[in-house]
């Protein structure tokens, strides 16, 4: 999605939609700054997405791409236009790439451990140990902490501050204060162990450990961002890689194998059973059943014959097809779905981190208080050392160790417990969504139901018993590749070994016929019976139609030319789905069933699990699922969506909270905010409960972190707290935050 022409009705002008990749954003204030600067350009509207590090910008023809890039660069960030051929690729800020952050984290951890042990354990201290600690801390507070310093500098240049400003100033203050103490009195660590108590004024371990912990949180965040484009790449990878194209050579039609990307409209290609259809087209030869569940979510394969349209990436389950390509490349349904995912993700609500919102006010206040403390102490006492010590103490007590740990520790504990329960939480922004969600949209196939056809009932309409009817039908269907035939054969085989079938014949999309134990058994749709000269009575046809109207798929079975009965099949409801719906209602959520299947099937499933008929949306296309989510959001609902298929990916991205079932496709999982790795819908309710609990823990952590600062800063400014006690108070706040987070380990026990 690079540029496209969109007419603007009120002015008659044409606008382009440009997607920019933005490098260097670290928090919500960065997003606001980029949007504000771009919005100052005449006629430009920008929507910036922090997790995806991108901006979708509507611009008039008078504004060039370079104008947009220059504006972002002047704001202090990097930018480039995302072109269609690079959709789904990552090009994040080099300083925040997971690999580089990982290297910074490893170095910080390796060096911080000896710094902490030497500084805190007198038995490990040796003569002049302060210089060793200084040397070990220097790479940590410079190279490892560089992302924080760089972001703080960028924000400072624009007279703004964020969480990174607090980290940078706190770490720098602790390090420089310690270095100043060491250089001012080189003999302070000359003695080993308890004899060097005056060295307690060194806080190199504070700077090193703070950097290490905060880098851990930043690394996890960057890793999640780095995977943000995988949904689109995984979606496009679902297409067929090659096609068996028919070419006329020396007057004869010959098959040649070409990459699917080489197809052009009008090409005819062969699709054999089990193969993916290479691109959108129309069947010209053959008949078959096409499994479209990957794209539509429908559990029943679609029967196709010459003249029927087929979609690329769907699977031919039986019969040989010849397809004429009608749409290729970016025009296919698969590519359109890819654009839906990209657009829905770009339009997701941007949720500012709690710490950033608070620190936007907190940081300037701390800086002003530190400066006032220095000036007032210098004016009132004339003691430069006392003034510097008091002001640095203010910065040390304000150093956001607990603030930085508040979110990562709760998130790590909550997600760790979630992993044990088969629940994956993508990041802290997801937790805020779970708090406000009031409606949950459930995809039917693979979420509420198993997605696998199974026999519901065997209806005997003659002297043949239901048991014999199932056994004969199973013997005949066992030789067919059709999914419905396999479901009947699988069910029949549960009652014992099936008899052998002879003289087997079939018609793709019609049915099967064979001789079993001397009897000719015919099974299939009504048209297949007609072709074999078998005519059901009006009463038999009425019973068959009633079964289909009830939301099942029915298959006729005839023996020796007479109707013996029919077998009904349906997509089976998962165990626990009804209990899960009740649990979701207790959480204050309104369940809505959304499916590509027909309404009769959807209503039957809804009645089974306890969803109101008014909350059923049937016959919905992938694009329609996105529209359904938007309609609910337009009414004021905060919507969660649970699904498992490729057809759900765009809807999962559009929803305020996307929940993917782990048994589904990688595309659905990557597009979602929460993933449950099992097949049970009950895990969806459990995932929402865990997310809400984790969010509550984060809020509690932030409260205690700021409480320590709020109490400690005025005490430090009055000179009643030295840097050593400030460090101890900061450590105590960190211990409290970690202990509060660890309570999440007992969730669900």
Secondary structure, 3 states (H helix, E strand, C coil): CCCCEEECCCCCCEEEEEEEEEECCCCHHHHHHHHHHHHCCCCCEEEEECCCCEEEEEEECCCCHHHHHHHHHHHCCEEEECCHHHCCCCCCCHHHCHHHHHHHHHHHHHHHHHHHHHHHCHHHCCCCHHHHHHHHHHHHHHHHCHHHHHHHHHHHHCCCCCHHHHHHHHHHHHHHHHHHHHHHCHHHHCCCHHHHHHHHHCCHHHHHHHHHHHHHHHHHHHHHHHCCCHHHHHHHHCCCCEEEEEEEECCEEEEEEEEHHHCCCCCEEEECCCCECCCEEEEEECCEEEECHHHHCCCCCEEECCCCEECCCCEEEECCEEEEEEECHHHCHHHHHHHHHHHHHHCCCCCCCHHHHHHHHHHHHHHHHHHHHHHHHHHHHCCHHHHHHHHHHHHHHHCCHHHHHHHHHHHHHHHHHHHHCCEEECCHHHHHHHHHCCEEEEEHHHHHEEEEEEEEEEEECCCCCHHHHHHHHHHHHCCCCCHHHHHHHHHHHHHCCCCCEEEEEEECCCEEEEEECCEEEEEECHHHHHHCCCCCCHHHHHHHHHHHHCCCEEEEEEECCEEEEEEEEEEEECCCHHHHHHHHHHCCCEEEEECCCCHHHHHHHHHHHCCCHHHEECCCCHHHHHHHHHHHHHCCCCEEEEECCHHHHHHHHHCCEEEEECCCCHHHHHHCCEEECCCCCHHHHHHHHHHHHHHHHHHHHHHHHHHHHHHHHHHHHCCCCCHHHHHHHHHHHHHHHHHHHHHHHHCCC
